[in-house]
Amino acid sequence: MIKVLVQVEDFDAGAEVAQLRSTASGAIVQFVGVMRDNNQGDTVASMHLEHYPGMTESSIERIVVEASERWSLLGCTVIHRVGTVLPGEQIVLVAVSAAHRHAAFQACEFVMDYLKTQAPFWKKEQLHNGESRWVDARESDDRAAARW
């Protein structure tokens, strides 16, 4: 089962993970990304995320299919929020079900590395001092994605 959603609304990670359970699954690994209130030494008030509807979902589905083929996944759910997100709020969920933990951990990391570096999202931080700035992938994110 592959589920990819891009939405404004928050999500219930526990309910999403529960949908991935099966008697064939030996492991479910989840990653929940949460917005921090600081970045690059500045206090961040909010972040606005934009995407191209249809193109973004299709791009994420392709990477999930690739992960499913590499690690024989039983299921994968990706939910990514768009719109304005505040510090402490959830931004993204990647949940992976597989027969074995090693496959689930690697696939979850693979999908998250893709989301951080290549998925068509644009992020703009609003700082507490009134300034705003676009957020790019970090070099450490690029290095993590390059290992795959």
C-alpha positions in Angstrom: 0.0 0.0 0.0 1.4 3.4 -1.0 -0.2 6.5 0.3 1.0 10.0 -0.6 -0.7 13.1 0.6 0.2 16.8 0.4 -2.1 18.8 2.5 -2.6 21.9 4.6 -4.1 20.0 7.6 -2.2 18.4 10.3 -2.1 14.6 10.5 -2.4 11.8 13.1 0.8 9.9 12.9 -0.5 7.1 15.2 -3.5 6.5 13.1 -1.4 6.5 9.9 1.1 4.0 11.3 -1.8 1.8 12.5 -3.0 1.5 8.9 0.4 0.0 7.9 0.2 -2.9 10.4 -0.3 -6.4 9.1 0.7 -10.0 10.1 3.4 -9.9 7.4 5.0 -6.8 8.8 7.9 -7.3 11.2 8.8 -3.6 11.4 7.2 -0.2 11.0 9.5 2.7 11.1 8.2 6.3 11.2 9.8 9.7 10.9 7.9 12.8 11.9 9.5 16.1 11.0 8.6 19.0 13.3 9.2 22.7 12.8 11.9 24.2 15.0 11.7 27.8 16.3 15.3 28.5 15.2 17.5 28.1 12.1 20.9 29.5 11.2 21.1 31.3 14.6 17.8 33.2 14.1 14.5 32.8 15.8 11.8 31.6 13.3 8.2 32.6 13.8 6.7 30.5 11.0 7.4 28.8 7.7 5.4 28.8 4.5 5.6 25.8 2.2 4.6 25.8 -1.4 4.3 23.1 -4.0 3.0 22.3 -7.5 -0.2 20.3 -7.0 -0.1 17.0 -8.9 3.6 17.3 -9.8 4.7 17.1 -6.2 2.6 14.1 -5.4 3.7 12.3 -8.5 7.4 13.0 -7.7 6.9 11.6 -4.2 5.1 8.5 -5.5 8.0 7.8 -7.8 10.5 7.8 -5.0 8.2 5.6 -2.8 7.9 3.1 -5.6 11.7 3.1 -6.0 12.0 2.5 -2.2 9.4 -0.3 -2.4 11.3 -2.0 -5.1 14.7 -1.7 -3.4 13.6 -3.0 0.0 10.4 -5.1 -0.7 8.2 -2.8 1.4 4.8 -3.9 2.5 3.6 -0.3 2.7 4.6 3.3 2.8 2.8 6.5 3.8 4.1 10.0 3.1 2.2 13.0 4.3 3.7 16.5 3.7 2.1 19.7 4.8 2.0 22.9 2.8 0.8 26.4 3.8 1.9 28.1 7.0 3.4 25.9 9.7 4.3 27.2 13.2 7.1 26.1 15.5 6.3 22.8 17.2 3.9 21.7 14.5 4.3 18.5 12.4 5.5 19.1 8.8 6.1 15.6 7.4 5.4 11.9 8.1 7.3 9.1 6.4 6.1 5.7 7.7 7.4 2.4 6.2 6.3 -1.2 6.8 8.5 -4.1 5.9 9.1 -7.7 6.9 12.4 -6.7 8.6 13.6 -3.7 10.5 16.7 -3.1 8.4 14.7 -2.6 5.3 12.2 -0.4 7.0 14.9 1.9 8.5 16.8 2.2 5.3 13.7 2.8 3.2 12.4 5.5 5.6 15.8 7.3 5.5 15.9 7.0 1.7 12.5 8.6 1.3 13.2 11.3 3.8 16.6 12.1 2.2 14.7 12.6 -1.1 12.1 14.8 0.4 14.8 17.1 2.0 16.8 17.5 -1.2 14.8 16.8 -4.4 11.0 16.9 -3.8 9.4 20.0 -5.4 8.7 22.0 -2.3 9.6 25.6 -1.6 10.1 26.8 2.0 10.1 30.4 3.2 10.9 31.2 6.8 9.4 34.2 8.5 11.8 35.4 11.2 10.8 37.1 14.5 12.6 40.3 13.4 10.2 40.6 10.5 12.6 39.4 7.8 11.9 36.4 5.6 14.2 34.0 3.6 13.9 31.0 1.4 15.3 27.8 2.8 17.6 25.6 0.7 18.7 22.0 1.3 21.8 21.9 3.5 25.1 20.4 2.4 24.6 17.6 5.0 21.2 16.8 3.4 22.9 16.6 0.0 25.6 14.3 1.3 23.0 12.0 3.0 21.0 11.7 -0.3 24.2 11.1 -2.4 24.9 7.8 -0.5 21.9 6.1 -2.1 
